Amino acid sequence: MEKTGTYFKSNYEESRKTFRNHLDTIKLKWPQAVLSSEVIGQEDDNTIDVIYSPAVTSNQQVLFFTTGEHGIEGHAGAGVLHLFVDEYLDQVDPETTGICLIHALNPWGMRHFRRVTENNIDLNRNYFYNQSSVAEEVNRNYAKERDLFLPNGKINDLKEEKRKLYIELGKALAREGYGGITKAKGMGQFEFRRGVYFGGNDEEESTAFLKEWQKKLLSTYPRVIHMDWHTALGPANEMTMVVSEHDSREEKELKSDYQIKNIKKFTPTDVKGDSTNHFHKVQQELYPETYLFSALFEFGTFGTSKKAELREFTTMILENHMYWGGAEQEEDAQWILDEFQAMFYPDDANWREAVVKETRAGIESVLGREGILAVNQFK
Ligand SMILES: [Zn+2]
């Protein structure tokens, strides 16, 4: 219980300070480790921080953790980094294993408790192997539902706003069915700058930055083991591993390989511009000899029922609406912000306890299986 509290910080600066302090701990095992801070975006002092070290004697494999691709989700992600440094570093062999930990891929979003970047871009829809691969049809589903997804003026009365939203949602469901709506969400959109799930028309600085690291690690190590930490998706208070279709194993096989209860596979037709997909694509095209394990790890909040999905939609849409148009009433604004936090970084002891427990299990099964943790050394 006590420990759990220390892993979850209340703001970006505290979280970053804690992360930077991990350098001293890591240097005890990897004396060459360095911390670098990359300034991102227009506002001052938003940085992506990286602690990196090659292996001490031979670069046989690298452990790669990324957090905060979706801004606000980085608060839990930073807790995972902290937990790993505290509890698992001793089990990694620095002689053969490099280490690369990234804090806050989207620092502006993490600072402002938004999921997107300061350009309203969902970074996990912004990774394209080549730009022409964004099909026209991607926007079509979304454009049909523009009344639903696009913000429209100020929120004067939240109750009334929700009522309108449910009417629009009802109409959209009648037209497209449930699948049509979730498809518009998953694929993102590349046309409406102020809309939810915007993937952007240009590459974000954060995207270019992560792509460089993906290439650097794939070109330096024969084995790259990557865990990308997120929140919200999947059953509440449980971890879900999300795997790209580039991993040829079936869900059933993955479940037995990693002993993880919740596993989801997705394809680029479900989700466009995803960063782990990009990682796999680069590996296959440019570094075919390199072994890559790369997956997303999500800590569920609202759950997976239809009711929970509607709550997610409402939360995403209202938060975006308020960002662009503002809210007349202070209490309406607070309600929306609280709901958004409940979706991505709940201030709830049960959830936080579950994150810690699930993280331990996830790290042990994935990094044990992938040979990063010397699991047998004490047996
Ligand atoms: Zn996410």
Residues whose N, C-alpha, C, O or C-beta is under 5 A from the ligand:
A	BS01	ZN	H70 E73 H230 T231
